[in-house]
């Protein structure tokens, strides 16, 4: 319980300023440190997001950063996707070997993307009138992208927002605008995804239900860490945070790839 609280606090403090809930980094801690069985790690991650999310969101809302329709469009796309992803995870991808490959396939590109964007940050420009995202990404395209990411997030247990964040920042949006919207999408989809896994546990004989006590402990730490990270965002160097997140994601992804291929 205390270990989960500490892990959630540290992870959320580092990741909340860039719109990542931290569940993407909590997964290897669950598997390697706490010994959570597959596929229970995925709903436990979603439970962490549900408990931890309000901390950062409350702070962003208090600062006036959580406004506009970007969050609404992300949520509309990721919500149906996370339910489909949960179903795929339970009935099609129960094995740890396949799961490690999937984790590596997600973490490596995410880490490299964050790392490269930190080394060569995009020049931000305000979006043209009537265009939600700079660079020609239409609102419908954004919703479709959110749907696809929701499926992947439902399989992996990260809600989806932490994958959308780097993509949107790469398209030209500033982190200060993307972070609150990505965390809002992560919270909403994680709530739906955790409920889906709880219902699917009645239809599967495997370890499908979340590890409730560990998820609540990590989430409580994430609740405090998320608030702290969101409060510190204006005072933290954006480039250094992206380099740190990119390095961590790439390292963990490489580790899972090596374990799955051995």
Helices and strands as residue ranges (DSSP letters): H 2-15, G 16-18, H 23-29, I 30-34, H 40-62, H 70-91, H 96-119, H 139-156, H 161-170, H 175-200, H 212-232, G 233-235, H 238-261
